[in-house]
């Protein structure tokens, strides 16, 4: 110790005997002294009265040292840094306790870093008690390994997935409770037994996988194993399992295989039930939508009509609609798309279709029809939204009056001027505002064509609608360069679907095309035969023509 040491080096014999009696006879101290992994020492002032086996090991001293004499602290610390110990002693006297790291000097001159936790003990002459933890790498790694093993064991035992460790003979070395429950036995009933003696029902699917991991040393992840166990006799289960080679070192031979498994039988059953229910719902909704669509397109002298409605393949996305309504000397073409999907969308579609037909039959023009339908959808208790285009065609003259409510532009194609977008009468979406809708007009000459569509054809997440419309104009012009396609609307519809490949995951796609016959040498148009407009449920191009 240095000159300004806080404690005397040599206590009186009376004080020493009193402190030794007071500290050593307490049951708590006796229990602490039996600790094996933590050093325990006690003393008074600047001397050590006693230490347990671990403290003696850390200090590199035999028990006889303490039996023969009381060891001063200054013999246990390096002489080149006594001030650290003095500062620690002062803190202990001032605060009654201390936690710090110091070095212990062994007789063989080795220095051992330790964690020192000390506290004063009630009694005369500053009696103290200290706990000492060896911080050398080897000792610390050993303790960490023990802690890690304990943590891993706890996690494996309590994990909600099955775990097993197998030796090269495919015998169970270790099994957690979850794996044991899957197999219908206790963990202890697995140990030392071959895997396929315990669970013979999984041998066909699991044994080749385990052998492959042992032979190649390559892990297998998320493989499917099927079979039966005693936990659920007679019922085939499905497990998702991973097998990992176990080695002492990365380059060492495989000494075992760790298997991790989770039972997916119930999940698979629920998924199948959900898929069946979804399919039933989708089928019912499609049948409802089919019932709402017209069975056949009307015959219009001098014109050919073609239509196609594609609904999504695996989701209930039924909101697109097309309709052809003869009204006196006119034919009204409508295409609509309801915001939303499912039963509500189908109901809104039917509601809007009936309203459009009713207002048309009363003699309203396209713009007035959309205004009244929008007001109807915007009314309390309805609150639906939709887009639509209404085109009133005079078959004799080719004149068409049209209005649009937030709907994609139609395309007019003529042999002389090519394809153009009908942009003259665009208004807001139906059901969003109470306003007026303009009506514009155009003329379809002999040999010309009108194409109406929903946004499922041209809309793509990765590109703007402007790009989609440019592609549409180009696609119509390209398709109609072929004489057969130019004269037959069903072929035109197929060509556009083939070009755009609409995504069934995104939305319904409806197309309606009207082609005016070219006048023959006698000036007479040709008659259209009836064609069906039933929608098709498909993920690609339909195989049938409407």
C-alpha positions as CSV (number, residue, x, y, z in Angstrom):
1,X,0.0,0.0,0.0
2,X,1.1,3.6,-0.4
3,X,1.7,6.1,2.4
4,X,-1.8,7.6,2.3
5,X,-3.5,4.2,2.5
6,X,-7.0,4.4,3.9
7,X,-6.7,1.4,6.2
8,X,-4.1,0.3,8.8
9,X,-2.0,-2.7,8.0
10,X,-2.0,-4.4,11.4
11,X,-5.3,-4.5,13.3
12,X,-5.3,-5.3,17.0
13,X,-5.7,-9.0,18.0
14,X,-8.9,-8.2,19.8
15,X,-10.5,-6.5,16.8
16,X,-9.3,-9.3,14.5
17,X,-10.8,-12.0,16.6
18,X,-14.1,-10.1,16.9
19,X,-14.3,-9.5,13.1
20,X,-13.4,-13.0,12.3
21,X,-16.1,-14.3,14.5
22,X,-18.7,-11.9,13.2
23,X,-18.0,-12.6,9.5
24,X,-17.2,-16.3,9.5
25,X,-20.1,-17.7,11.5
26,X,-22.9,-16.2,9.4
27,X,-24.8,-18.9,7.4
28,X,-25.0,-16.6,4.4
29,X,-21.3,-16.2,4.2
30,X,-20.9,-20.0,4.6
31,X,-23.1,-20.5,1.6
32,X,-21.2,-17.9,-0.5
33,X,-17.9,-19.6,0.3
34,X,-19.1,-22.8,-1.3
35,X,-19.5,-21.1,-4.7
36,X,-17.3,-22.8,-7.3
37,X,-17.4,-20.3,-10.3
38,X,-17.1,-17.1,-8.3
39,X,-14.3,-16.2,-5.9
40,X,-15.3,-15.1,-2.5
41,X,-13.0,-13.3,0.1
42,X,-13.6,-11.5,3.3
43,X,-11.4,-9.5,5.7
44,X,-11.0,-6.3,7.6
45,X,-9.2,-3.2,6.6
46,X,-6.2,-3.9,4.4
47,X,-5.9,-7.7,5.1
48,X,-7.7,-10.8,3.8
49,X,-9.0,-13.2,6.5
50,X,-10.4,-15.9,4.3
51,X,-11.1,-16.9,0.7
52,X,-12.9,-19.8,-1.0
53,X,-11.3,-22.3,-3.5
54,X,-12.1,-20.1,-6.6
55,X,-10.5,-17.0,-5.0
56,X,-7.4,-19.0,-4.1
57,X,-7.2,-20.4,-7.6
58,X,-7.4,-16.9,-9.1
59,X,-4.7,-15.6,-6.7
60,X,-2.6,-18.7,-7.4
61,X,-2.2,-19.4,-3.7
62,X,-2.7,-22.5,-1.5
63,X,-5.2,-22.5,1.3
64,X,-2.2,-22.8,3.7
65,X,-1.3,-19.2,3.1
66,X,-4.4,-18.0,4.8
67,X,-4.2,-20.6,7.5
68,X,-0.7,-19.5,8.4
69,X,-1.2,-15.8,8.3
70,X,-3.5,-13.0,7.2
71,X,-2.5,-11.8,3.7
72,X,-2.3,-8.0,3.1
73,X,-3.9,-6.7,0.0
74,X,-0.7,-5.2,-1.2
75,X,0.6,-8.7,-1.9
76,X,-2.3,-9.4,-4.2
77,X,-2.0,-6.5,-6.6
78,X,0.8,-5.3,-9.0
79,X,3.2,-2.9,-7.3
80,X,3.2,-0.6,-10.3
81,X,-0.4,0.4,-9.9
82,X,-1.2,0.6,-6.2
83,X,-3.2,3.8,-6.6
84,X,-6.0,2.0,-8.3
85,X,-6.5,-0.2,-5.3
86,X,-6.3,2.8,-2.9
87,X,-8.9,4.6,-4.9
88,X,-11.1,1.5,-4.8
89,X,-10.7,1.2,-1.0
90,X,-11.6,4.9,-0.5
91,X,-14.7,4.5,-2.6
92,X,-15.7,1.4,-0.6
93,X,-15.2,3.3,2.7
94,X,-17.2,6.3,1.4
95,X,-20.1,4.5,-0.4
96,X,-20.1,1.2,1.4
97,X,-19.7,-0.7,-1.8
98,X,-17.8,-0.8,-5.1
99,X,-17.8,-2.6,-8.4
100,X,-14.6,-2.3,-10.5
101,X,-12.1,-4.2,-12.6
102,X,-8.6,-4.8,-11.2
103,X,-5.6,-7.1,-11.7
104,X,-4.6,-9.8,-9.2
105,X,-0.9,-10.6,-9.1
106,X,0.0,-14.3,-8.6
107,X,3.2,-15.5,-7.1
108,X,4.3,-16.7,-10.5
109,X,4.1,-13.0,-11.6
110,X,1.1,-13.7,-13.9
111,X,-1.6,-11.0,-13.8
112,X,-5.2,-12.0,-13.8
113,X,-7.9,-9.5,-14.7
114,X,-10.9,-9.8,-12.4
115,X,-14.2,-8.1,-11.7
116,X,-14.3,-7.1,-8.0
117,X,-17.6,-6.4,-6.3
118,X,-17.1,-5.6,-2.6
119,X,-19.3,-4.2,0.3
120,X,-18.7,-3.2,3.9
121,X,-20.1,-5.6,6.5
122,X,-21.6,-4.1,9.7
123,X,-19.1,-4.5,12.4
124,X,-16.0,-2.8,13.8
125,X,-12.9,-1.7,11.9
126,X,-14.3,-1.8,8.3
127,X,-15.0,-5.5,7.8
128,X,-15.7,-6.3,4.1
129,X,-16.9,-9.0,1.8
130,X,-15.8,-9.3,-1.9
131,X,-16.9,-11.4,-4.9
132,X,-14.3,-11.9,-7.6
133,X,-14.9,-13.1,-11.2
134,X,-12.0,-14.3,-13.4
135,X,-12.0,-12.3,-16.6
136,X,-9.3,-14.0,-18.5
137,X,-10.3,-15.1,-22.0
138,X,-10.2,-18.8,-21.4
139,X,-12.3,-18.7,-18.2
140,X,-14.7,-16.1,-19.7
141,X,-15.2,-18.1,-22.9
142,X,-15.9,-21.2,-20.8
143,X,-18.5,-19.4,-18.8
144,X,-20.0,-17.9,-22.0
145,X,-20.1,-21.4,-23.6
146,X,-21.9,-22.7,-20.5
147,X,-24.4,-19.9,-20.6
148,X,-25.0,-20.3,-24.4
149,X,-25.5,-24.0,-24.0
150,X,-28.1,-23.3,-21.3
151,X,-29.8,-20.7,-23.4
152,X,-29.9,-23.0,-26.5
153,X,-31.2,-25.9,-24.5
154,X,-34.0,-23.7,-23.1
155,X,-34.9,-22.4,-26.5
156,X,-34.9,-25.8,-28.1
157,X,-37.1,-27.3,-25.4
158,X,-39.6,-24.5,-25.5
159,X,-39.6,-23.7,-29.2
160,X,-42.8,-24.1,-31.1
161,X,-41.0,-26.1,-33.8
162,X,-39.7,-29.7,-33.6
163,X,-36.0,-30.3,-33.2
164,X,-34.0,-33.5,-33.3
165,X,-30.3,-34.3,-33.4
166,X,-29.3,-37.6,-35.1
167,X,-26.1,-39.6,-35.1
168,X,-24.6,-41.2,-38.2
169,X,-26.6,-44.3,-37.6
170,X,-29.8,-42.2,-37.7
171,X,-30.4,-42.6,-34.0
172,X,-32.0,-39.9,-31.8
173,X,-29.3,-38.1,-29.7
174,X,-31.6,-35.3,-28.6
175,X,-35.3,-34.4,-29.1
176,X,-37.2,-31.4,-27.9
177,X,-40.8,-31.6,-26.6
178,X,-42.4,-30.4,-29.8
179,X,-40.8,-33.0,-31.9
180,X,-41.6,-35.7,-29.3
181,X,-45.3,-34.6,-29.4
182,X,-45.4,-34.8,-33.2
183,X,-44.2,-38.4,-32.9
184,X,-46.5,-39.4,-30.1
185,X,-43.7,-40.3,-27.5
186,X,-41.8,-38.6,-24.7
187,X,-38.4,-37.1,-25.4
188,X,-36.8,-39.8,-23.3
189,X,-38.4,-42.6,-25.3
190,X,-36.6,-41.3,-28.4
191,X,-33.0,-41.3,-27.1
192,X,-30.8,-43.9,-28.7
193,X,-33.5,-45.4,-30.9
194,X,-33.3,-45.4,-34.7
195,X,-35.5,-42.7,-36.4
196,X,-37.5,-45.1,-38.5
197,X,-38.1,-47.5,-35.6
198,X,-39.8,-44.6,-33.8
199,X,-41.6,-43.2,-36.9
200,X,-41.7,-45.9,-39.6
201,X,-44.5,-44.0,-41.4
202,X,-42.1,-41.3,-42.7
203,X,-39.3,-43.5,-43.9
204,X,-40.2,-43.4,-47.6
205,X,-40.0,-39.6,-47.8
206,X,-37.4,-38.7,-45.0
207,X,-34.7,-41.4,-45.3
208,X,-33.3,-40.3,-48.7
209,X,-33.1,-36.8,-47.5
210,X,-31.2,-37.7,-44.3
211,X,-28.8,-39.9,-46.2
212,X,-28.1,-37.2,-48.7
213,X,-27.1,-34.7,-46.0
214,X,-24.8,-37.3,-44.4
215,X,-23.2,-38.2,-47.7
216,X,-22.8,-34.7,-49.2
217,X,-22.6,-32.4,-46.1
218,X,-25.0,-30.0,-47.9
219,X,-28.0,-28.8,-45.9
220,X,-31.5,-29.2,-47.2
221,X,-34.0,-26.4,-46.4
222,X,-37.8,-26.4,-46.5
223,X,-38.3,-29.8,-47.9
224,X,-41.7,-31.6,-47.7
225,X,-41.9,-34.8,-45.7
226,X,-45.2,-36.8,-45.5
227,X,-46.3,-39.8,-43.5
228,X,-48.0,-41.0,-40.3
229,X,-47.0,-41.1,-36.7
230,X,-48.3,-42.6,-33.5
231,X,-49.5,-39.2,-32.4
232,X,-52.3,-39.3,-35.1
233,X,-52.6,-42.9,-36.3
234,X,-53.9,-43.5,-39.8
235,X,-53.8,-39.8,-40.8
236,X,-51.2,-38.7,-43.3
237,X,-49.4,-35.5,-42.1
238,X,-47.3,-33.0,-44.0
239,X,-44.2,-31.5,-42.4
240,X,-42.0,-28.7,-43.7
241,X,-38.5,-29.7,-42.6
242,X,-34.8,-28.6,-42.9
243,X,-31.8,-30.8,-42.3
244,X,-28.4,-29.4,-41.4
245,X,-25.0,-31.3,-41.1
246,X,-23.3,-31.1,-37.7
247,X,-19.5,-30.8,-37.6
248,X,-16.9,-30.1,-34.9
249,X,-15.2,-27.8,-37.4
250,X,-16.2,-26.4,-40.8
251,X,-13.9,-28.8,-42.6
252,X,-14.5,-31.8,-40.4
253,X,-16.6,-34.9,-41.4
254,X,-20.3,-34.8,-40.7
255,X,-20.9,-36.2,-37.2
256,X,-24.7,-35.8,-37.1
257,X,-27.7,-34.1,-38.6
258,X,-29.9,-31.5,-37.0
259,X,-33.5,-31.7,-38.1
260,X,-36.0,-28.9,-37.7
261,X,-39.7,-29.5,-38.5
262,X,-43.1,-27.9,-38.4
263,X,-46.4,-29.7,-39.0
264,X,-48.3,-28.0,-41.8
265,X,-51.1,-30.5,-42.0
266,X,-53.8,-28.3,-40.5
267,X,-52.6,-25.2,-42.4
268,X,-52.8,-27.2,-45.7
269,X,-56.3,-28.4,-44.8
270,X,-57.4,-24.8,-44.0
271,X,-55.8,-23.5,-47.2
272,X,-57.6,-26.1,-49.3
273,X,-60.9,-25.2,-47.6
274,X,-60.3,-21.5,-48.1
275,X,-59.5,-22.1,-51.8
276,X,-62.6,-24.2,-52.3
277,X,-64.8,-21.5,-50.6
278,X,-63.2,-18.8,-52.7
279,X,-63.7,-20.8,-55.9
280,X,-67.4,-21.3,-55.0
281,X,-67.8,-17.6,-54.3
282,X,-66.0,-16.6,-57.5
283,X,-68.1,-19.1,-59.6
284,X,-71.4,-17.8,-58.0
285,X,-70.4,-14.2,-58.8
286,X,-69.4,-15.0,-62.3
287,X,-72.7,-16.8,-62.9
288,X,-74.5,-13.7,-61.6
289,X,-72.5,-11.5,-63.9
290,X,-73.1,-13.8,-66.8
291,X,-76.8,-13.7,-66.1
292,X,-76.7,-9.9,-66.2
293,X,-74.9,-9.7,-69.6
294,X,-76.9,-10.1,-72.8
295,X,-76.9,-13.6,-74.2
296,X,-76.5,-12.4,-77.8
297,X,-75.6,-9.3,-79.7
298,X,-78.4,-7.9,-81.8
299,X,-78.4,-8.1,-85.6
300,X,-77.7,-4.7,-87.2
301,X,-78.0,-4.5,-91.0
302,X,-74.7,-3.2,-92.5
303,X,-72.7,-3.7,-89.2
304,X,-70.8,-6.4,-87.4
305,X,-70.5,-6.5,-83.6
306,X,-68.0,-8.3,-81.4
307,X,-67.5,-8.3,-77.6
308,X,-65.3,-9.9,-75.0
309,X,-65.3,-9.7,-71.2
310,X,-62.4,-11.3,-69.3
311,X,-62.7,-11.7,-65.6
312,X,-59.8,-12.3,-63.2
313,X,-58.6,-15.9,-62.9
314,X,-58.1,-16.4,-59.2
315,X,-59.6,-13.4,-57.5
316,X,-63.2,-12.2,-57.5
317,X,-62.8,-9.1,-59.6
318,X,-66.1,-8.7,-61.4
319,X,-67.0,-5.1,-62.3
320,X,-66.7,-4.8,-66.0
321,X,-69.8,-4.7,-68.3
322,X,-70.7,-4.1,-71.9
323,X,-74.2,-3.8,-73.4
324,X,-75.8,-3.3,-76.8
325,X,-79.4,-1.9,-76.8
326,X,-81.5,-1.4,-80.0
327,X,-83.7,1.7,-79.6
328,X,-85.8,2.4,-82.6
329,X,-83.6,3.5,-85.5
330,X,-80.6,3.7,-83.1
331,X,-78.3,1.2,-81.5
332,X,-76.7,2.2,-78.1
333,X,-73.3,0.7,-77.2
334,X,-72.2,1.0,-73.5
335,X,-69.1,-0.2,-71.7
336,X,-68.8,0.4,-67.9
337,X,-66.5,-0.5,-65.1
338,X,-67.5,-0.3,-61.4
339,X,-65.0,0.7,-58.7
340,X,-64.5,-2.3,-56.5
341,X,-64.9,-6.0,-56.9
342,X,-67.1,-8.8,-55.7
343,X,-70.8,-9.0,-55.0
344,X,-71.1,-5.2,-54.3
345,X,-69.5,-4.4,-57.7
346,X,-71.8,-6.8,-59.5
347,X,-74.9,-5.2,-57.8
348,X,-73.7,-1.7,-58.7
349,X,-73.1,-2.8,-62.3
350,X,-76.7,-4.2,-62.6
351,X,-78.0,-1.0,-61.0
352,X,-76.2,1.3,-63.4
353,X,-77.0,-0.9,-66.4
354,X,-80.8,-0.8,-65.6
355,X,-80.7,3.0,-65.1
356,X,-78.8,3.6,-68.4
357,X,-81.4,1.5,-70.3
358,X,-84.3,3.3,-68.6
359,X,-83.0,6.8,-69.3
360,X,-82.1,5.8,-72.9
361,X,-85.6,4.5,-73.5
362,X,-87.0,7.8,-72.3
363,X,-85.1,9.5,-75.2
364,X,-82.2,11.1,-73.3
365,X,-78.9,11.6,-75.1
366,X,-75.6,10.1,-73.9
367,X,-74.6,13.2,-71.8
368,X,-78.0,13.5,-70.1
369,X,-78.0,9.7,-69.4
370,X,-74.6,9.9,-67.6
371,X,-75.7,12.9,-65.6
372,X,-78.7,11.1,-64.3
373,X,-76.9,7.9,-63.5
374,X,-74.2,9.8,-61.7
375,X,-76.8,11.6,-59.6
376,X,-78.4,8.2,-58.8
377,X,-75.1,6.6,-57.7
378,X,-74.3,9.7,-55.7
379,X,-77.6,9.6,-53.7
380,X,-77.7,8.6,-50.0
381,X,-77.8,4.8,-49.5
382,X,-76.0,4.1,-52.7
383,X,-72.6,5.8,-52.6
384,X,-71.1,3.8,-55.5
385,X,-68.7,4.9,-58.2
386,X,-68.2,3.8,-61.8
387,X,-66.8,4.8,-65.1
388,X,-68.8,4.4,-68.4
389,X,-69.0,5.4,-72.0
390,X,-72.4,5.6,-73.9
391,X,-72.4,5.7,-77.7
392,X,-75.6,6.1,-79.7
393,X,-75.1,4.9,-83.2
394,X,-77.3,5.6,-86.3
395,X,-76.6,2.5,-88.4
396,X,-77.9,4.1,-91.6
397,X,-75.6,7.1,-91.5
398,X,-72.7,5.9,-89.3
399,X,-73.2,8.9,-87.1
400,X,-72.4,8.2,-83.4
401,X,-73.1,10.5,-80.5
402,X,-71.1,9.7,-77.4
403,X,-70.3,10.8,-73.8
404,X,-67.8,9.5,-71.3
405,X,-67.6,9.5,-67.5
406,X,-64.0,9.0,-66.4
407,X,-63.7,6.1,-68.8
408,X,-60.9,5.2,-71.2
409,X,-61.2,6.9,-74.6
410,X,-62.9,4.9,-77.4
411,X,-61.0,4.5,-80.7
412,X,-62.4,5.3,-84.2
413,X,-60.6,3.8,-87.2
414,X,-61.2,4.7,-90.8
415,X,-59.3,3.6,-93.9
416,X,-58.4,7.1,-94.8
417,X,-57.4,8.8,-91.5
418,X,-56.3,5.8,-89.4
419,X,-57.1,5.4,-85.7
420,X,-58.0,8.4,-83.5
421,X,-59.1,8.6,-79.8
422,X,-62.6,9.9,-79.1
423,X,-61.6,12.7,-76.7
424,X,-64.4,15.1,-77.3
425,X,-66.7,14.4,-74.4
426,X,-64.9,13.4,-71.3
427,X,-66.5,14.0,-67.9
428,X,-66.0,13.0,-64.2
429,X,-66.5,9.5,-62.8
430,X,-70.1,8.5,-62.1
431,X,-71.1,9.0,-58.5
432,X,-68.5,11.5,-57.5
433,X,-70.1,14.8,-58.3
434,X,-73.4,16.3,-59.4
435,X,-72.6,17.9,-62.7
436,X,-73.3,18.0,-66.5
437,X,-71.8,15.7,-69.1
438,X,-71.1,16.9,-72.7
439,X,-72.1,14.9,-75.8
440,X,-69.9,14.8,-78.8
441,X,-70.3,13.3,-82.2
442,X,-68.3,11.5,-84.9
443,X,-69.0,9.6,-88.1
444,X,-68.0,6.0,-88.9
445,X,-67.8,5.7,-92.7
446,X,-68.2,2.4,-94.6
447,X,-65.4,0.1,-93.6
448,X,-64.7,2.0,-90.4
449,X,-64.7,0.6,-86.9
450,X,-65.4,1.8,-83.3
451,X,-63.7,0.1,-80.3
452,X,-64.8,0.7,-76.7
453,X,-62.9,-0.8,-73.8
454,X,-62.2,-0.8,-70.1
455,X,-58.9,0.3,-68.5
456,X,-57.9,-3.3,-67.8
457,X,-56.7,-3.4,-71.5
458,X,-54.4,-0.4,-71.5
459,X,-53.6,0.4,-67.8
460,X,-50.2,-0.9,-66.5
461,X,-48.6,0.0,-63.1
462,X,-45.2,0.6,-64.7
463,X,-46.4,3.1,-67.4
464,X,-48.7,6.0,-67.8
465,X,-52.1,5.8,-69.5
466,X,-50.9,8.1,-72.2
467,X,-48.4,5.4,-73.2
468,X,-51.2,2.8,-73.1
469,X,-53.4,4.9,-75.4
470,X,-50.6,5.4,-77.9
471,X,-50.1,1.7,-78.0
472,X,-53.8,1.2,-78.4
473,X,-54.0,3.5,-81.4
474,X,-51.0,1.7,-83.0
475,X,-52.5,-1.7,-82.2
476,X,-55.8,-0.9,-83.9
477,X,-54.1,0.4,-87.0
478,X,-51.9,-2.7,-87.2
479,X,-54.7,-5.1,-86.7
480,X,-56.9,-3.5,-89.3
481,X,-54.2,-3.7,-92.0
482,X,-55.2,-7.3,-92.3
483,X,-58.4,-7.5,-94.5
484,X,-60.0,-10.4,-92.6
485,X,-59.4,-8.7,-89.2
486,X,-60.6,-5.3,-90.6
487,X,-63.9,-6.8,-91.6
488,X,-64.5,-9.1,-88.5
489,X,-64.8,-7.4,-85.1
490,X,-64.3,-10.7,-83.2
491,X,-60.9,-11.0,-84.9
492,X,-60.1,-7.4,-84.1
493,X,-60.9,-8.0,-80.4
494,X,-58.7,-11.1,-80.4
495,X,-55.8,-9.2,-82.0
496,X,-56.0,-6.4,-79.4
497,X,-56.0,-9.0,-76.5
498,X,-53.0,-10.7,-78.1
499,X,-51.1,-7.4,-78.3
500,X,-51.8,-6.2,-74.8
501,X,-52.0,-9.5,-72.8
502,X,-54.1,-7.9,-70.0
503,X,-53.2,-9.0,-66.5
504,X,-56.0,-11.0,-64.9
505,X,-54.5,-10.1,-61.5
506,X,-55.1,-6.4,-62.2
507,X,-58.7,-6.0,-63.4
508,X,-61.5,-7.2,-65.6
509,X,-61.1,-6.4,-69.3
510,X,-64.1,-5.6,-71.6
511,X,-63.9,-4.9,-75.3
512,X,-66.8,-4.0,-77.6
513,X,-66.2,-3.4,-81.3
514,X,-68.5,-2.3,-84.1
515,X,-67.4,-2.6,-87.7
516,X,-69.4,-1.0,-90.5
517,X,-69.5,-3.1,-93.7
518,X,-67.8,-1.7,-96.8
519,X,-70.4,-0.9,-99.5
520,X,-70.3,-3.5,-102.3
521,X,-70.8,-2.7,-106.0
522,X,-74.5,-2.6,-105.5
523,X,-74.3,-0.2,-102.5
524,X,-75.8,-2.7,-100.1
525,X,-74.4,-3.7,-96.7
526,X,-74.2,-7.2,-95.4
527,X,-76.3,-8.7,-92.6
528,X,-74.7,-9.6,-89.2
529,X,-75.3,-13.0,-87.7
530,X,-76.0,-13.3,-84.0
531,X,-73.0,-13.9,-81.7
532,X,-72.8,-14.6,-78.0
533,X,-71.2,-12.1,-75.6
534,X,-70.9,-14.5,-72.6
535,X,-67.7,-13.5,-70.6
536,X,-64.8,-15.9,-70.4
537,X,-62.9,-16.8,-67.2
538,X,-59.3,-17.1,-68.4
539,X,-55.7,-16.2,-67.6
540,X,-54.6,-16.0,-71.2
541,X,-56.3,-15.5,-74.6
542,X,-59.7,-17.2,-74.9
543,X,-60.0,-20.1,-77.2
544,X,-63.5,-19.2,-78.4
545,X,-64.8,-16.3,-80.4
546,X,-67.9,-14.4,-79.6
